[in-house]
Amino acid sequence: MIKKIKKQIKKNIVKKITKKFVVKKTTKKKVLKIVKNGIRKIIKKKSKILQLERSSLNPIIEPRLYSWESKATFNPAAFISDGKIHLIYRAIGDNDVSVFGYASSLDGYNFRDRPTHSIYHKFGKFIKLDDPIDYVSGGGWNGGCEDPRVTLIDYTVYMLYTAFDGWGSLRIALTSIKLDDFKKKKWNWEKPILISPPGEIHKNWVLFPEKINGKFAILHSISPEILIDYIEDFKEFDDTKFINSLHSSSPSWKSSWDNMVRGVGPTPIKTEAGWLVLYHAMDKKDPDRYKLGAMILDFNDPTRILYKSKNPILEPDEYYENEGFKAGVIYSCGAVVKDGELFVYYGGADSVVCVASVDLSSLIEDLKKNKIVKLKKKKLLKLE
């Protein structure tokens, strides 16, 4: 079916694009790329694959002339309180240091409450330097705070983020602030603690939005299996105790579109079907393109996947997801539900902030069509 669709549309697309761009001396490579993106969009439309719908206002947050966010604004965390959506986004400025900025909105699309200064920055050289690491992420060459994930629990805003100490170390850090202070823009964050081991590279850790069996639950890996650590008190992390994690390819996902799993996106969302988890992944057949998938985890046992999207729910097909620091990247750190609508906030091409949405109940019903079936272990017959 897909081959027939391609044959029907490829000639028309090539003619239109060639007529429009060859006059401007566009390269053949660029023409072919535009053709492929056009084919992808038409195939998705024909096959009725459920996907997030991008806002026509995208990008909703872009760099400004202030020195701390002059180069990039991307990868936002999000939470909702009293009907207002709060974003904490990563920003890179003149000094190539990553910091966090703030913006808020009542409708989920228009973000006007945006201070002219950053709200969070790295706390000096609190990471012990080790051997240099091989790491590149979004252009923050001089280190700083990257890719926040925010969770609101009992009137406290908890923030997990990647602490990058300028080529010496990469750790997962945790800080918090009282909700009342946050709303008043009193940015008196608690001193961060490091919860991942030194000498290792870890990213994409999230804190569940409520305690499970009376304990904080941190989801720190989804591949090759889901790993969750339960914490009684964050004071346990005293520079001697850390969460040990493992991330590698999952053999069970080899034949699907997400055969190269990158990690969890936003904080899990509680739904009637289970915990909704969005995640980033790539396809070896379609390399260098970050895509977004969705899964539902069991309430009682969050390490168990109940449903998983058969196809990506968002792919980097728009210009603002391909023109920037890193082409082909959609990277979400934040999502909220408002009036039954799921708003997903993401970074486009490691450069700008965007939003896409979908009716939550429609997404859940679509996911339920793809139930994960666990094969039962076969009993081995004893040979006499």
N, C-alpha and C positions, 0 to 999 in steps of 0.2 A: 504493500500500500504506500509506504513512504517513498519507494523508488518511483512509483507512478506520479506521485505529487511533485517530486523533484523534477521529473522530465517535463511535466506540464508547466512549471513555473520558471525553470532556470533560464530558458531562452528569453522570456519576457523581461525578467529581472536584469539580465545581462544587457539587453538592448537599452532599457531605461537608464541603467547606471552608466553604461558606456557613453550614451548620448549626453548625459549630464556632466560626467567627470573627465572624459578623455580630452575634451577641449581644454580643460584646466591642467592637462598633463599629469593626471593622477596615475600612479604606478599600477601595473597589472596586479601586484600583490595586494594593494589596497582595494582594488575593484573586486577581486576574488573574496576578500574578507567581508566586504559589504554584501556580496551575493550570498555567502554562507549565513550571515546574520539574518538576511531577508528570508532565506529558506527556512531557517529555524523558527522564525516568528510565524510563518504561514503554516508550517507543519503542526506547531502547537495549537494554532487556531483551529485547524481541520480536525485534529485528534481530540480536542476538548480536554486537554490536560489542565487540571486545576492548578492555578498559579496565583501568586500574589499580584495585586494590581498596583502599579507604580503611581505615585501622585504626579499630576501635571505640573506641580510646583517644584519638582526636583531640579537641581539640588536645593534642599531647604536650608542648609547652612554651608557657607563658603568662607574661605580665608578673608580676613580683613587687613587693614594696613597697620594694625597694632603689632609691635615687634614680636610678641609671643605667639601669634597665630597667623603670621604673614604668608606661610608656605602651604600649610595643609590643615584641614579640620575634618576629622573622620572617626570611624569606629565608636559610635556613641552607646553608652549605657542608658537605660531608661527605667523609671518607675512612676507610678501614679498615686496621687494622694489628694483627696477632696476634689476629685474631678480634674485636677491639673496634672499635665504630663511634664515631668522633669527629665532633662537630658544632661548627661555629663559626657562631653566628647573629648577626644584626643586632639591636641593641636601642636603644630610644629612651627617655630618662628625663625627669626634671623640667626639665632645661635645653634640651630639644629638640636635643640633639647625638647623632648616631649613633655607637655604639661596637660592639664585638664581645664576645659572651659565649661561654661554652664549656659543653658537656655531653657525656656519653658513655654508651654502652649496650652490653650484651653480646648482647641479643636483637633490637635494632633498633627496639624500641617503647618500652621503659621507660628513660627518661633520668633517672638519679638523681645521677650524679656532676656536680654543677653548682655551681661556686664562687659566692661571694656578691659577687664583684667582676668587673669587665670584664677581658678578657685583651689587648685591643688598642684603642687610641684614636688619634686624629689627632696627627701630630707638629707641632703648632703651625701657623703660617701659612707652610708651605713652598711653597704654590702662589702664584705671582705674580698679583696681582689685575689684572684687565682690566675691560672694560666688563661691567656686570651681565648675567647670563644669565637666560633665561626657563626655569625648571626647577622641577618639583615631584616629589618622590619620597618617599612613605611618611611624611611629616610631620617629617623632620629639618630643621627650618627653619634651624638654626644650623650646618649642615654636619656634617662628620665622615666616617666610613667606612661605605660602603654595599655591600651585595650581594657578599659574598666568594665566590670560587671557589678551592678548595684542591686542590693536586696533590702527591702524594708521589713523588719521584724520587730514587733513590740515597740514602736515609736523610735527605733534606732535604724539609721541608714548604714548598712555595711557595704564596703567596697573592696572587692578583690581586683587586683591589677597586676600586670607584668612589670616588675622593677628591673630596668636595664641600666647597669652601672658603667656605661661606656666601654664595652668590649671586655670588661673584667668578669662580669657575672650576669646571669639572667635568672631571676627568682620570682615566685608568686608572693605578693605582699597583701596584707589585709589591714584596713583601717576602718574607722567608723565615726559617726557624728550623730548627735541627737536630732531627731526630725524637726523639733521646734527651732533649733539653731540653724538648721539647713534652710528652713523656710524664711527665716529672718536674714539669711545670707551672712550669718556669722560663721565663717569658714574655719572653725576651730576643730579640725580633724584630730583624732587620736594619733599618737605616734605609731607608724606602721610596724607590724610584726611580719617576719618572714616564715612562711609555712611550707615551702618546698626546700629540698636539700640543696646544699651548695655544690657547685661543680656539675650540675645537670641543667638541661634546658627544658622548662615546662611552660605551657601556655594553656589558655582556655579552661580555667577552673571556675566553677560557679557554686553559689550557695543557695540551697533550696529556700523558698520564701516562707517557710514555717519549720519549726522543729519537728523532727520525726522521733517518736518515742522519747520525747523530752530532751533530745540532743540536736545540736546544729548538724546539718548534713551537707558535706561538700562533695560535689560530683567532679572528679578530676580526670576521668578517662572514659571514653565510650568504645574504644577499639584497642586491642582485640576483644575486650569485654568491658562492661560497665563497672567502674570502680567508685565506691562511695565511702568516705570516712566520716564517722560520727564523733562529734566533739562535745564534751561536757562544758568546757570553759576554754576560751581562746588564750587564757593565761597559761595554759599547758605548754604553749610554744615559747620556750625560753632560750632559744639558740642552741638547744641540744636535741629537741624533739621536732620532727618534721613529718609531713605526709609523704610516704613513698608511693610513687605512681609509675605506671608503665603505659606507653603509647606506641602501638605498631599496627600494621595492616591486619585486618580481620579476614581470615580464610573464608568465613561464611558469607562475606560480601563481595567476593571476587567477580561474580557474574553480573553484578548490578552497577548502576551508574555511579555509585559512591564507593568505588573500589579503592580510592585513596582518601581515607578519612583524615580530616585536619583536626577537628575537635568541636566541642560544644560552642554554641553561639550565646544567646541571651540566657538570663536566669530562667529556670523552669517555671512553667505556668500551670496552676492547678485548674483542671477542667473536670467535667462530669465523667469523662472516660478514663482519666488518669493524668499523669504529669506530661504536659506537652513540652517537648525538648526540640529546639531547632539546632541544626548543626551544619558545619561547613565540610564540604568534600569535593573531590575532583575525580575525573574519569580518565583513566590512562589512554582511552581512545580519543579524548578531547582535552589534552593537557593544557596547563597554564590558565585554566579557567576555574575560579572558585565559585561553587554553586551552593545553594542552600536547600537542605532537606529537613524533614520533620519526622518525629516519632512520638509515640505515646508509651510511657513507662507505667508499670503497675503501681498503684497507691501503696499497697502493703509491702511490696518488694520492688523498689525502684531499680534494681539491677536487672529486672526482667522486662524485655521489650514486648509490648502487646501488638503494636501496629507500627509500620514504617512506610514512608512515602515511596511509591514505585518509581517516581520521577522527581527531579528537582522542583521545588516550589518557586524558585527564583534563580535566574541565570544572568550573567553579565552581558546583556545584549545592547544596552543603550550607550550613547556616546559618553555620558558622564561616568560610566563604569569601565570605560576603555581608554579615556583620554585623561592621563594624570600620571602620578608617580609610578603606578604599577597597573598595566592594562589587564583587563579580564578578571577584576577582583570585586566581589561583593562580600562584605565582612560585617556581620551583625553581632553587636554586643548587647542590644536592648530590644525588648518587646513588651507591650502592654495591651490589655483588653479594655476597651472603652465602648459602652453601649452595644456590646455584643460583637464589636469589630476588633480584630487582631491587627495592631499597628506594629510593624517591624521596622526598626531603625537600623541603618547600615551605612558603612563607608563605601563609597564608589571610587575605584582605582586608587585607593589610599590617599585621596585628595579632598573629597567633599562628603557631606552628610545627606542621606536620602531616606525616603520612607516609602513603604509599600504596605498594602493592607488586604485583608480578606475577611469575609464573614466567618467567625470562629466555628459555628456549628457546621457550616459547609465543609470547612477544612477537616474537622473531626470525622464527619461522615465519609469523606473521601479517604481518610486514613484507615477507617474501619474496613474498607474493602480489601486492604492489604494486611490481613492478619498474619502475624508471625507464627508459623507452625514449627514446634520443636519435635524433631524426630526422636522416637523412643529407642532406647538402647535395645538391641536385639539380644536375646538370651543365647548364649553359646551352648551347643549340644556337646555333651561329654562323650568322647569316643570310648567305647568299651574295649 
